[in-house]
Amino acid sequence: MFLQAEIVNVYFGTQGKGDNGIYHAKFDTKKGRLSNVKLSVTIDSPGFLAINPNKDILYAVAKGESVVVSYTIEKDGSLSFINKTPTNAESSAHIAVHPSGNLLITAQYKAGAVAVFPIDKTGSVQARSQLIKHEGGAKVIGRRQDSAHPHWTGFSPDGNYAFIPDLGLDQLVIYKVDHAKGRLLAHAKIDIAPGSAPRHMRFSNDARFIYLLNEISLTISTLAYDSKTGTVKLLNTTQTLSTEVKEKEVKNAASEILVHPNSKFMYSANRGNDSVTVYQVDAKSGKIKPLEVEAIRGSWPRSINLDPSGKWLLAAGQFSNTVAVFAIDAKSGELSLLNRNIITVPSPTCIVFSK
């Protein structure tokens, strides 16, 4: 039903000065049109958001308060407060919900740790049950790698493993999920090229490959994934922008990566260059090939996301206070800006869709 809906809810996490909170709009998946955006709830810097896969509940990390907050998504798309739970650590950089809907994890970037929270039957977040510290630092890129900095959290599609790209360690850290106790157990890790700074990642739709986006090197590490053992092997590395382009700009930083539902295309966002790189994907080998680099018509795309229909890509310009809509070519995967449909959102940093 979700994929067939013409009108869906879209929520924007924000970060920075001004009107802080979670913003809401309606999105027409047939026409690619966004409604006027409204402030749904006031909350201090809800940088990243996550939706419970089994309930109409949205979770946010409030950086200012260092808490995880839960909201019921009402029929009209409004948000009703459920509860908030302290992380008992410094502010969170990312949040993810287990496929079962019973567990939530956050990446504590400054604290160099991963926090684990049980979720009860109502969808309410319970007191933190576990805090796992990452030790050390790659020490290649100045202060960014002086210590550990987990930057993303997520689970394997089967829910058996948790994955944490650590920007400060130049590692992808893997934990085994203890389903009975709702805990994470140390399992495996893989080193990424020094100075790469792993940030975000996505699985291929068949879960045979992992695409790891590296923030500082602006590269994608393609890894083969063995779901039986929960281990990975590095296959190759692809640049998101050419060396010539990067050398002409003062600062660039990769931010988000997406795999299209049809498995043929992939997208990554480039802050500084303020663009999205489009890739062709060979589903059998996992190899990716850059096709085009499309400007977002905004500044500092910290977040991009695909709508449920797979026809549209939304790009959030954090510094330009904009969200733009791009049509996706069904054959090539290339992007075309949908004219006169750039809306204003204060410092948008995350985009998620719901029913």
RONU-977403 format. One line per 10 residues: number of its first residue (from 1); their letters; for each residue x, y, z of C-alpha. Coordinates in nm, 2 decimals, decimal comma. Example, Ala and Ser with C-alpha at 12.3 -4.5 7.8 and 13.67 -1.06 7.14 Angstrom:
2
1 = AS = 1,23/-0,45/0,78 ~ 1,37/-0,11/0,71
//
This chain:
355
1 = MFLQAEIVNV = 0,00/0,00/0,00 ~ 0,28/0,24/0,09 ~ 0,45/0,21/-0,25 ~ 0,12/0,27/-0,43 ~ 0,02/0,58/-0,24 ~ 0,02/0,90/-0,44 ~ 0,05/1,14/-0,14 ~ 0,30/1,06/0,13 ~ 0,44/1,24/0,43 ~ 0,79/1,37/0,42
11 = YFGTQGKGDN = 0,98/1,50/0,73 ~ 1,29/1,71/0,76 ~ 1,54/1,71/1,04 ~ 1,71/2,05/1,09 ~ 2,02/2,18/1,26 ~ 2,14/2,53/1,34 ~ 2,01/2,86/1,46 ~ 1,66/2,99/1,40 ~ 1,34/2,78/1,39 ~ 1,47/2,45/1,53
21 = GIYHAKFDTK = 1,25/2,15/1,49 ~ 1,11/1,88/1,26 ~ 0,93/2,01/0,96 ~ 0,66/1,83/0,76 ~ 0,53/1,84/0,41 ~ 0,31/1,63/0,18 ~ 0,47/1,48/-0,13 ~ 0,29/1,38/-0,45 ~ 0,47/1,07/-0,58 ~ 0,28/1,10/-0,92
31 = KGRLSNVKLS = 0,37/1,46/-0,99 ~ 0,68/1,50/-0,78 ~ 0,54/1,81/-0,60 ~ 0,60/1,92/-0,24 ~ 0,34/2,10/-0,04 ~ 0,42/2,40/0,17 ~ 0,63/2,30/0,46 ~ 0,52/2,34/0,82 ~ 0,70/2,32/1,16 ~ 0,55/2,00/1,31
41 = VTIDSPGFLA = 0,73/2,00/1,65 ~ 0,98/2,22/1,82 ~ 1,30/2,04/1,92 ~ 1,66/2,14/1,95 ~ 1,86/2,04/1,64 ~ 1,69/1,71/1,54 ~ 1,97/1,63/1,30 ~ 1,87/1,28/1,19 ~ 1,54/1,10/1,19 ~ 1,42/0,73/1,16
51 = INPNKDILYA = 1,09/0,56/1,11 ~ 0,99/0,25/1,30 ~ 0,94/-0,02/1,03 ~ 0,64/-0,17/1,21 ~ 0,46/0,12/1,36 ~ 0,37/0,48/1,26 ~ 0,63/0,62/1,49 ~ 0,92/0,87/1,41 ~ 1,24/0,89/1,62 ~ 1,47/1,19/1,63
61 = VAKGESVVVS = 1,80/1,27/1,80 ~ 1,80/1,61/1,97 ~ 2,16/1,73/1,97 ~ 2,10/2,02/2,20 ~ 1,95/1,81/2,47 ~ 2,14/1,48/2,39 ~ 1,81/1,28/2,39 ~ 1,63/1,04/2,17 ~ 1,26/1,15/2,11 ~ 0,97/0,94/1,98
71 = YTIEKDGSLS = 0,65/1,07/1,81 ~ 0,34/0,90/1,68 ~ 0,27/0,99/1,32 ~ -0,10/1,08/1,31 ~ -0,33/1,03/1,01 ~ -0,29/1,39/0,90 ~ 0,09/1,36/0,92 ~ 0,12/1,56/1,24 ~ 0,35/1,44/1,52 ~ 0,23/1,36/1,87
81 = FINKTPTNAE = 0,50/1,33/2,15 ~ 0,54/0,99/2,31 ~ 0,86/1,02/2,52 ~ 1,22/1,12/2,53 ~ 1,52/0,93/2,67 ~ 1,86/1,07/2,76 ~ 2,15/0,93/2,57 ~ 2,37/0,99/2,87 ~ 2,65/1,07/2,63 ~ 2,73/1,36/2,40
91 = SSAHIAVHPS = 2,51/1,44/2,10 ~ 2,42/1,18/1,84 ~ 2,52/1,20/1,48 ~ 2,28/0,93/1,35 ~ 2,00/0,70/1,45 ~ 1,86/0,36/1,32 ~ 1,58/0,12/1,42 ~ 1,62/-0,25/1,40 ~ 1,40/-0,43/1,14 ~ 1,21/-0,59/1,43
101 = GNLLITAQYK = 1,12/-0,24/1,56 ~ 1,24/-0,35/1,91 ~ 1,58/-0,19/1,92 ~ 1,73/0,15/1,84 ~ 2,09/0,25/1,81 ~ 2,27/0,59/1,78 ~ 2,61/0,70/1,67 ~ 2,77/0,92/1,94 ~ 3,02/1,11/1,72 ~ 3,19/1,32/1,98
111 = AGAVAVFPID = 3,18/1,06/2,25 ~ 3,32/0,80/2,02 ~ 3,06/0,55/2,11 ~ 2,75/0,35/2,00 ~ 2,44/0,37/2,23 ~ 2,17/0,10/2,24 ~ 1,81/0,15/2,35 ~ 1,52/-0,10/2,38 ~ 1,19/-0,01/2,22 ~ 0,87/-0,14/2,40
121 = KTGSVQARSQ = 0,55/-0,27/2,24 ~ 0,41/0,09/2,22 ~ 0,71/0,21/2,03 ~ 0,84/0,41/2,33 ~ 1,22/0,44/2,37 ~ 1,34/0,29/2,70 ~ 1,65/0,38/2,90 ~ 1,98/0,32/2,74 ~ 2,09/-0,04/2,79 ~ 2,44/-0,03/2,64
131 = LIKHEGGAKV = 2,71/0,21/2,55 ~ 3,00/0,07/2,34 ~ 3,31/0,28/2,33 ~ 3,53/0,28/2,02 ~ 3,90/0,33/2,11 ~ 4,19/0,49/1,92 ~ 4,21/0,71/1,62 ~ 4,36/0,69/1,27 ~ 4,54/1,02/1,32 ~ 4,57/1,09/0,95
141 = IGRRQDSAHP = 4,34/1,39/0,91 ~ 4,42/1,63/1,20 ~ 4,15/1,67/1,47 ~ 3,89/1,48/1,26 ~ 4,08/1,15/1,33 ~ 4,25/1,22/1,66 ~ 3,99/0,98/1,82 ~ 3,71/0,75/1,72 ~ 3,40/0,91/1,56 ~ 3,11/0,67/1,48
151 = HWTGFSPDGN = 2,91/0,85/1,21 ~ 2,63/0,62/1,09 ~ 2,43/0,33/1,23 ~ 2,24/0,06/1,05 ~ 2,15/-0,31/1,04 ~ 2,18/-0,59/0,79 ~ 1,85/-0,66/0,61 ~ 1,81/-0,98/0,82 ~ 1,87/-0,79/1,14 ~ 2,15/-1,01/1,25
161 = YAFIPDLGLD = 2,43/-0,76/1,24 ~ 2,48/-0,39/1,31 ~ 2,72/-0,17/1,10 ~ 2,90/0,14/1,22 ~ 3,13/0,34/0,99 ~ 3,38/0,52/1,21 ~ 3,52/0,83/1,05 ~ 3,79/0,87/1,32 ~ 3,92/0,51/1,29 ~ 3,90/0,47/0,91
171 = QLVIYKVDHA = 3,71/0,15/0,99 ~ 3,38/-0,02/0,93 ~ 3,29/-0,18/1,26 ~ 3,05/-0,47/1,27 ~ 2,85/-0,60/1,57 ~ 2,64/-0,92/1,61 ~ 2,29/-0,86/1,74 ~ 2,20/-1,07/2,04 ~ 1,83/-1,09/1,98 ~ 1,74/-1,25/2,31
181 = KGRLLAHAKI = 1,91/-0,98/2,52 ~ 1,88/-0,69/2,28 ~ 2,25/-0,62/2,29 ~ 2,53/-0,57/2,04 ~ 2,84/-0,80/2,06 ~ 3,18/-0,72/1,91 ~ 3,21/-0,92/1,58 ~ 3,44/-0,79/1,31 ~ 3,59/-0,48/1,15 ~ 3,77/-0,38/0,83
191 = DIAPGSAPRH = 4,02/-0,11/0,77 ~ 3,95/0,15/0,50 ~ 4,23/0,34/0,32 ~ 4,40/0,59/0,55 ~ 4,24/0,93/0,56 ~ 3,92/0,81/0,39 ~ 3,69/0,89/0,69 ~ 3,40/0,64/0,64 ~ 3,07/0,83/0,69 ~ 2,75/0,65/0,56
201 = MRFSNDARFI = 2,68/0,32/0,39 ~ 2,41/0,12/0,21 ~ 2,35/-0,24/0,12 ~ 2,27/-0,35/-0,23 ~ 1,91/-0,47/-0,25 ~ 2,01/-0,83/-0,26 ~ 2,25/-0,77/0,04 ~ 2,55/-0,91/-0,15 ~ 2,74/-0,58/-0,14 ~ 2,80/-0,28/0,08
211 = YLLNEISLTI = 2,87/0,06/-0,05 ~ 3,06/0,27/0,20 ~ 3,08/0,64/0,14 ~ 3,40/0,81/0,26 ~ 3,36/1,17/0,36 ~ 3,71/1,32/0,33 ~ 3,85/1,12/0,04 ~ 3,51/1,15/-0,15 ~ 3,52/0,79/-0,25 ~ 3,30/0,48/-0,23
221 = STLAYDSKTG = 3,44/0,16/-0,10 ~ 3,26/-0,14/-0,25 ~ 3,26/-0,44/-0,02 ~ 3,14/-0,80/-0,07 ~ 2,92/-0,91/0,22 ~ 2,87/-1,26/0,35 ~ 2,54/-1,26/0,54 ~ 2,61/-1,61/0,69 ~ 2,93/-1,50/0,86 ~ 2,86/-1,12/0,89
231 = TVKLLNTTQT = 3,20/-1,04/0,73 ~ 3,31/-0,82/0,44 ~ 3,58/-0,80/0,18 ~ 3,70/-0,48/0,00 ~ 3,65/-0,51/-0,37 ~ 3,73/-0,17/-0,52 ~ 3,72/0,21/-0,46 ~ 3,54/0,47/-0,68 ~ 3,58/0,85/-0,68 ~ 3,27/1,05/-0,64
241 = LSTEVKEKEV = 3,43/1,35/-0,81 ~ 3,72/1,37/-1,04 ~ 4,06/1,48/-0,91 ~ 4,05/1,78/-1,14 ~ 3,72/1,90/-0,99 ~ 3,83/1,85/-0,63 ~ 4,16/2,04/-0,69 ~ 3,96/2,34/-0,81 ~ 3,76/2,37/-0,49 ~ 3,86/2,48/-0,14
251 = KNAASEILVH = 3,65/2,22/0,05 ~ 3,45/1,91/-0,05 ~ 3,29/1,65/0,18 ~ 3,08/1,35/0,09 ~ 2,76/1,32/0,29 ~ 2,49/1,07/0,19 ~ 2,46/0,76/-0,03 ~ 2,15/0,58/-0,18 ~ 2,08/0,27/-0,37 ~ 1,78/0,28/-0,61
261 = PNSKFMYSAN = 1,51/0,01/-0,55 ~ 1,57/-0,12/-0,91 ~ 1,93/-0,20/-0,82 ~ 2,05/-0,03/-1,14 ~ 2,14/0,31/-1,00 ~ 2,31/0,47/-0,71 ~ 2,35/0,83/-0,58 ~ 2,59/1,01/-0,35 ~ 2,59/1,38/-0,24 ~ 2,89/1,61/-0,25
271 = RGNDSVTVYQ = 2,90/1,90/-0,02 ~ 3,12/2,19/-0,14 ~ 3,07/2,09/-0,50 ~ 2,70/2,10/-0,40 ~ 2,60/1,82/-0,63 ~ 2,48/1,46/-0,66 ~ 2,68/1,20/-0,84 ~ 2,48/0,94/-1,03 ~ 2,62/0,59/-1,08 ~ 2,53/0,29/-1,30
281 = VDAKSGKIKP = 2,54/-0,03/-1,10 ~ 2,62/-0,38/-1,22 ~ 2,40/-0,58/-0,99 ~ 2,59/-0,91/-1,05 ~ 2,95/-0,78/-0,98 ~ 2,86/-0,49/-0,76 ~ 3,07/-0,26/-0,97 ~ 2,97/0,11/-1,00 ~ 3,04/0,36/-1,28 ~ 2,98/0,74/-1,24
291 = LEVEAIRGSW = 2,74/0,87/-1,51 ~ 2,68/1,24/-1,42 ~ 2,72/1,50/-1,16 ~ 2,41/1,71/-1,11 ~ 2,41/2,04/-0,92 ~ 2,15/2,06/-0,64 ~ 2,07/2,43/-0,70 ~ 2,15/2,49/-0,33 ~ 2,44/2,48/-0,09 ~ 2,58/2,19/0,12
301 = PRSINLDPSG = 2,36/1,88/0,05 ~ 2,39/1,70/0,38 ~ 2,09/1,48/0,30 ~ 1,94/1,33/-0,01 ~ 1,66/1,07/-0,03 ~ 1,45/0,88/-0,28 ~ 1,07/0,89/-0,26 ~ 0,88/0,56/-0,22 ~ 0,80/0,54/-0,59 ~ 1,16/0,56/-0,69
311 = KWLLAAGQFS = 1,07/0,83/-0,94 ~ 1,21/1,13/-0,75 ~ 1,52/1,24/-0,56 ~ 1,50/1,51/-0,30 ~ 1,82/1,71/-0,21 ~ 1,85/1,92/0,10 ~ 2,08/2,23/0,09 ~ 2,17/2,28/0,46 ~ 2,33/2,63/0,41 ~ 2,08/2,75/0,14
321 = NTVAVFAIDA = 1,78/2,64/0,35 ~ 1,64/2,46/0,04 ~ 1,50/2,13/-0,06 ~ 1,49/2,06/-0,44 ~ 1,31/1,78/-0,63 ~ 1,47/1,59/-0,92 ~ 1,31/1,35/-1,16 ~ 1,49/1,02/-1,21 ~ 1,52/0,89/-1,57 ~ 1,38/0,54/-1,56
331 = KSGELSLLNR = 1,64/0,41/-1,81 ~ 1,96/0,59/-1,72 ~ 1,90/0,70/-1,36 ~ 2,01/1,05/-1,45 ~ 1,85/1,35/-1,27 ~ 1,65/1,65/-1,40 ~ 1,55/1,94/-1,18 ~ 1,17/1,97/-1,14 ~ 1,13/2,34/-1,21 ~ 0,95/2,58/-0,96
341 = NIITVPSPTC = 0,95/2,32/-0,68 ~ 1,23/2,42/-0,45 ~ 1,09/2,48/-0,10 ~ 1,24/2,66/0,20 ~ 1,33/2,46/0,51 ~ 1,56/2,60/0,78 ~ 1,90/2,42/0,77 ~ 1,77/2,08/0,65 ~ 1,99/1,79/0,75 ~ 1,77/1,48/0,70
351 = IVFSK = 1,48/1,37/0,48 ~ 1,26/1,07/0,56 ~ 0,93/0,95/0,41 ~ 0,63/0,79/0,58 ~ 0,28/0,69/0,47
//
